[in-house]
Amino acid sequence: MSSETATLHDAGDPAPGVMRMGELGFGAAAALLTRFGLRLQRVADGEPIPGSYWGDEEAGIIGDTVHARDDTPVHSLLHEAGHLIVLPPERRAAVHTDATDSIEEEDATCYLQIVLADQLPGVGRARLMADMDAWGYTFRLGSTRAWFEHDAGDARQWLLDHHRPILDAVTAIGA
């Protein structure tokens, strides 16, 4: 982590070890999102993030664009991108801040963000799941890894039933 990025998070950071966009860089994430017809918009440090449901440093979504700052956690960027990826274009265009109230879509988005992490250099699913736990994601089996490995079958099946090409595309990206 660069010293500039570390400085942003030393005071009062609830999860200081969580990988942020400033550490990853925006190029690889932008290229990944482009494969799904999405855009990544970098927001200046200290500016509010447009379309952020949770506020603070959490990523935001408006239409086909994911908004993030250097201090945005990578898991947040991938989660919000996952919401847009699973939406059909006609629903995607209308999104502003909140993508869904569907539990099935939310679970599928969590599954997808973990799989997408393998496509970003230096991230990967193990790191992302640890960051999700550190950030406070909660799953009934106690950890993100336990959920993904033993309880995410419904989420994966939902993606296969509704968006099989998405999982195929993620597999092809890694090939």
Buried (B, 14 or more C-beta within 10 A) or exposed (E): BEEEBBEBBEEEBEBEEBBBBBBBEBEBBBEBBEBBEBEBBBBEEEEEBBBBBEEEBBBBBBBBBBBBBBBBBBBBBBBBBBBBBBBEEEEBEEBEEEBBEEEBBBBBBBBBBBBBBBBBEEBEBEBBBBBBBBBEBEBEEEBBBBBBEEEBEEBBEBBEEEBEEBBEBBEEBEE
